[in-house]
Amino acid sequence: MLRQKHIEITVLCENSVAGPNGLIGEHGWAVGLKTSAKRILFDTGQGLGIINNCDILDFDLHKVDKIILSHGHYDHCSGLPLVLQRRTGKTDVHIHAEGFGRRCHRYKGTIREIGIRHTQSYLESLGAHFCFNRDFVAIGEGIYLSGEIPHCNKFEKRDPRLIREDNAGRLLQDPLTDDQTLIIDSTKGLVLILGCAHAGLINTINHVRQQLPDRPIHTVIGGTHLGFASDEQFEATVEALHTFDIGCLAASHCTGLERGARLAQIFGSRFRFAPVGTRIQIA
């Protein structure tokens, strides 16, 4: 099996910014990946910073081989039209089969739309060629999408504020089956690129280890949704994380400042914040 010898990770969209270079922060997430064989864009943020930040950080969208949308929330997908307009011809866009559809956030009686803001047909007219999946799948040599993450432990709960419309037009709790993780098998171990880990960070890591057993986990980067978790869930997550011997945990986006600071305190040099402008080299 081919394992990637060199990986460069660049954070293109995130809630905060590192460096005074004209970069733009937003509540969102996007990562550019260069491997030995592929150039991949993982998520596209809200669309406020993706083009500006790609230009400043020298991530050439014309050279992207594939686009991955981790899940169907606006803060991960809304920059897609701008990205497609930078390209020519068709571009493979990988997304879970249930990524489209009406998604909402409900809090104290207020409902806010948080789903993909553009129709599938409109995005296709801009050059998107959607590749839908539900299961763990290889999308390149040593490059995988997690598919649906099973909810196996008792402490990682679905966020009750997140709802979606079913086929009968009812707004029900969103099972969040579409939030996928990108996995790259490198010569140093597995690299996991998270969207929001809505199924739970530990459920996600366990699922990847079941699919790719006996491989160490070198890096985990992205949203963990721990910023919205209870204290009990957070403490159980930390306890479980100690068992994985992760080389680098770069928690961002929906991890939140308070939880991020606590993780930094607990994991020390193995933890890092990953704002816009962050680069991680694995070689």
C-alpha positions as CSV (number, residue, x, y, z in Angstrom):
1,M,0.0,0.0,0.0
2,L,1.3,3.4,-1.0
3,R,1.8,5.8,1.9
4,Q,2.3,9.5,1.4
5,K,5.9,10.6,2.1
6,H,5.3,14.3,2.3
7,I,2.2,16.2,3.5
8,E,1.8,19.9,3.8
9,I,-1.3,21.2,5.7
10,T,-2.3,24.9,5.4
11,V,-5.3,26.3,7.4
12,L,-7.1,28.6,4.9
13,C,-10.3,29.5,6.9
14,E,-10.7,29.4,10.7
15,N,-12.2,31.6,13.4
16,S,-8.9,33.3,14.1
17,V,-5.8,34.4,12.3
18,A,-2.0,34.0,12.8
19,G,0.2,36.7,11.4
20,P,-0.3,40.3,10.1
21,N,-0.4,39.4,6.5
22,G,-3.9,40.6,5.5
23,L,-5.4,37.2,6.3
24,I,-9.2,37.1,7.1
25,G,-10.7,35.1,10.0
26,E,-14.3,33.9,10.0
27,H,-16.4,31.4,11.8
28,G,-15.6,28.6,9.4
29,W,-13.1,26.0,8.3
30,A,-11.0,25.1,5.3
31,V,-7.7,23.4,4.8
32,G,-5.4,23.1,1.8
33,L,-3.5,19.8,1.6
34,K,-0.5,19.0,-0.6
35,T,0.6,15.4,-0.6
36,S,3.2,13.5,-2.7
37,A,0.5,12.8,-5.3
38,K,-2.5,15.1,-4.7
39,R,-3.6,18.6,-4.0
40,I,-6.9,18.6,-2.0
41,L,-9.1,21.4,-0.6
42,F,-11.0,20.3,2.5
43,D,-14.0,22.6,3.1
44,T,-14.3,26.2,1.9
45,G,-15.5,28.2,4.9
46,Q,-18.2,30.8,4.7
47,G,-16.8,32.4,1.6
48,L,-15.5,35.5,3.3
49,G,-11.8,34.6,3.4
50,I,-11.2,31.6,1.1
51,I,-10.0,33.5,-2.0
52,N,-8.0,36.2,-0.2
53,N,-6.3,33.6,2.1
54,C,-5.5,31.2,-0.7
55,D,-3.8,34.0,-2.6
56,I,-1.8,35.2,0.4
57,L,-0.8,31.7,1.5
58,D,0.0,30.6,-2.1
59,F,-2.5,27.7,-2.3
60,D,-3.2,27.6,-6.0
61,L,-6.9,26.6,-6.5
62,H,-6.2,26.0,-10.2
63,K,-4.1,23.0,-9.2
64,V,-6.6,21.3,-6.8
65,D,-7.3,17.7,-7.8
66,K,-10.3,17.2,-5.4
67,I,-12.6,19.2,-3.1
68,I,-14.0,17.6,0.0
69,L,-17.0,19.0,1.9
70,S,-16.9,17.5,5.4
71,H,-20.7,18.1,6.0
72,G,-23.5,20.3,4.8
73,H,-23.2,23.3,7.1
74,Y,-22.8,26.9,5.7
75,D,-19.5,27.5,7.5
76,H,-17.8,24.7,5.7
77,C,-19.5,24.9,2.2
78,S,-20.4,28.5,1.4
79,G,-17.1,29.4,-0.3
80,L,-17.5,26.6,-2.9
81,P,-18.9,28.8,-5.7
82,L,-16.0,31.2,-5.4
83,V,-13.6,28.3,-5.6
84,L,-15.3,26.7,-8.6
85,Q,-15.2,30.1,-10.4
86,R,-11.4,30.0,-10.1
87,R,-11.3,26.7,-11.9
88,T,-11.9,25.4,-15.4
89,G,-13.8,22.3,-16.3
90,K,-15.3,19.8,-13.9
91,T,-14.0,19.3,-10.4
92,D,-14.7,16.3,-8.2
93,V,-16.5,17.4,-5.1
94,H,-16.8,14.7,-2.5
95,I,-19.7,14.9,0.0
96,H,-21.9,12.5,2.0
97,A,-25.1,11.4,0.3
98,E,-27.1,13.4,2.9
99,G,-25.0,16.6,2.7
100,F,-27.7,18.6,1.0
101,G,-31.0,19.4,2.6
102,R,-32.4,21.9,5.0
103,R,-30.4,22.2,8.2
104,C,-31.1,24.5,11.1
105,H,-30.0,25.7,14.5
106,R,-32.8,26.0,17.1
107,Y,-32.2,27.9,20.3
108,K,-34.7,29.5,22.7
109,G,-37.4,29.4,20.0
110,T,-35.3,31.0,17.3
111,I,-34.6,28.9,14.2
112,R,-31.6,29.9,12.0
113,E,-30.8,28.3,8.7
114,I,-27.3,26.7,8.7
115,G,-27.3,24.4,5.7
116,I,-25.6,24.6,2.3
117,R,-26.7,28.0,0.8
118,H,-26.6,26.9,-2.8
119,T,-28.5,24.3,-4.7
120,Q,-26.8,21.2,-6.1
121,S,-27.8,22.2,-9.7
122,Y,-26.3,25.7,-9.3
123,L,-23.0,24.3,-8.0
124,E,-23.0,21.8,-10.9
125,S,-23.5,24.6,-13.3
126,L,-20.2,26.1,-12.0
127,G,-18.3,22.9,-12.6
128,A,-18.9,20.7,-9.5
129,H,-19.0,17.0,-10.1
130,F,-20.5,15.6,-6.9
131,C,-19.2,12.3,-5.7
132,F,-21.6,11.0,-3.0
133,N,-20.7,8.3,-0.4
134,R,-21.9,6.9,2.9
135,D,-19.2,4.3,3.6
136,F,-15.5,4.4,4.3
137,V,-13.9,4.9,0.8
138,A,-10.5,5.3,-0.8
139,I,-10.3,8.5,-2.9
140,G,-6.6,8.1,-3.8
141,E,-3.6,6.1,-2.9
142,G,-3.5,6.2,0.9
143,I,-6.2,8.8,1.0
144,Y,-9.6,8.0,2.5
145,L,-13.0,9.4,3.5
146,S,-14.4,8.1,6.8
147,G,-18.0,7.7,5.7
148,E,-20.6,7.8,8.5
149,I,-19.1,7.6,12.0
150,P,-20.9,5.1,14.3
151,H,-22.1,6.5,17.6
152,C,-20.6,3.8,19.9
153,N,-19.8,5.4,23.2
154,K,-22.2,6.8,25.8
155,F,-20.6,10.2,26.6
156,E,-20.5,11.8,23.1
157,K,-24.0,13.3,22.6
158,R,-25.5,14.8,19.5
159,D,-26.1,18.5,19.8
160,P,-29.9,18.9,20.4
161,R,-29.9,22.4,19.0
162,L,-29.0,21.1,15.5
163,I,-32.1,20.0,13.5
164,R,-32.9,19.1,9.9
165,E,-36.0,18.8,7.8
166,D,-37.2,15.3,7.0
167,N,-39.1,14.1,3.9
168,A,-42.4,15.1,5.5
169,G,-41.3,18.6,6.2
170,R,-40.8,18.1,9.9
171,L,-37.9,19.6,11.8
172,L,-36.3,16.9,13.9
173,Q,-33.0,16.5,15.7
174,D,-30.2,16.1,13.1
175,P,-28.5,12.7,13.3
176,L,-25.5,14.4,11.8
177,T,-24.6,11.3,9.8
178,D,-22.9,13.4,7.0
179,D,-19.9,14.8,9.0
180,Q,-16.9,13.0,7.5
181,T,-13.2,13.0,8.3
182,L,-10.4,12.9,5.7
183,I,-7.6,10.4,6.4
184,I,-4.2,10.4,4.9
185,D,-1.9,7.4,5.5
186,S,1.6,8.9,5.7
187,T,4.9,7.2,6.4
188,K,4.8,8.7,9.9
189,G,1.2,7.5,10.6
190,L,-2.4,8.6,10.0
191,V,-3.3,12.2,9.5
192,L,-7.0,13.0,10.3
193,I,-8.6,16.2,9.0
194,L,-11.8,16.8,10.9
195,G,-14.8,18.9,9.9
196,C,-16.6,19.4,13.2
197,A,-16.5,15.8,14.6
198,H,-20.2,16.0,15.1
199,A,-20.3,12.3,15.8
200,G,-17.7,12.8,18.6
201,L,-14.0,13.1,18.5
202,I,-13.4,9.7,20.1
203,N,-16.1,7.9,18.0
204,T,-14.3,9.4,15.0
205,I,-10.8,8.2,16.0
206,N,-12.1,4.7,17.0
207,H,-13.8,4.4,13.6
208,V,-10.7,5.3,11.7
209,R,-8.6,2.8,13.8
210,Q,-11.1,0.1,13.0
211,Q,-10.8,0.8,9.3
212,L,-7.0,1.1,9.3
213,P,-5.8,-1.0,12.2
214,D,-2.3,-1.1,13.5
215,R,-1.5,2.4,12.2
216,P,-0.3,5.0,14.6
217,I,-2.1,8.4,14.6
218,H,0.4,11.2,13.8
219,T,-1.9,14.3,13.5
220,V,-5.5,15.2,14.2
221,I,-6.5,18.7,13.1
222,G,-9.8,20.5,12.8
223,G,-13.1,21.1,14.6
224,T,-13.9,18.9,17.6
225,H,-17.3,20.5,18.7
226,L,-16.0,20.4,22.2
227,G,-16.9,24.0,22.6
228,F,-20.5,23.0,22.9
229,A,-20.0,19.8,25.0
230,S,-20.8,19.4,28.6
231,D,-18.1,19.3,31.2
232,E,-18.7,15.5,31.6
233,Q,-18.3,14.9,27.9
234,F,-15.1,17.0,27.8
235,E,-13.5,15.2,30.7
236,A,-14.4,11.8,29.2
237,T,-13.0,12.9,25.9
238,V,-9.7,13.9,27.5
239,E,-9.4,10.6,29.3
240,A,-10.0,8.7,26.1
241,L,-7.5,10.9,24.2
242,H,-4.7,9.8,26.6
243,T,-5.0,6.2,25.2
244,F,-4.3,7.1,21.6
245,D,-0.7,8.5,21.8
246,I,-1.5,11.2,19.1
247,G,1.6,13.0,18.0
248,C,-0.1,16.4,17.3
249,L,-3.6,17.5,18.2
250,A,-4.4,20.8,16.5
251,A,-8.0,21.5,17.6
252,S,-9.7,24.5,15.9
253,H,-12.9,26.1,14.9
254,C,-15.8,24.7,17.0
255,T,-13.4,23.6,19.8
256,G,-13.8,27.0,21.4
257,L,-11.2,29.1,23.2
258,E,-11.8,27.8,26.7
259,R,-11.7,24.1,25.6
260,G,-8.7,24.8,23.4
261,A,-6.8,26.4,26.3
262,R,-7.6,23.5,28.5
263,L,-6.4,21.0,25.9
264,A,-3.2,23.0,25.5
265,Q,-2.6,22.8,29.3
266,I,-3.3,19.1,29.4
267,F,-1.3,17.9,26.3
268,G,1.5,20.5,26.3
269,S,3.8,20.3,23.3
270,R,1.5,17.7,21.6
271,F,-1.2,20.4,21.3
272,R,-1.3,23.4,19.0
273,F,-3.8,26.0,18.0
274,A,-4.5,26.1,14.3
275,P,-5.7,29.5,13.1
276,V,-5.6,30.8,9.5
277,G,-2.0,30.7,8.3
278,T,-1.0,27.6,10.2
279,R,1.3,25.2,8.3
280,I,2.1,21.7,9.3
281,Q,4.7,19.7,7.5
282,I,4.8,15.9,7.8
283,A,7.7,14.3,5.9
